[in-house]
Amino acid sequence: MITVILNNDALELAKGTTLGQLLLDLEQDKPGVAVALNQQVVARSQWSEQPLAANDKITLFHAIAGG
């Protein structure tokens, strides 16, 4: 098991979990969601290939339309 921080909350994940799998499990793999991993934005095309490691900091953003 590894511990990651998602929007300031600690989560325990299985070793080898990818960012894509986490977002799928959280039902956050939908349009309008952006993700930063350790303060670096990760392209949606890389989510399924991005492994997570102990102490990673993940920030989810939801796009908001407006002007």
Secondary structure, 3 states (H helix, E strand, C coil): CEEEEECCEEEEECCCCEHHHHHHHCCCCCCCEEEEECCEEECHHHHHHCECCCCCEEEEEECCCCC
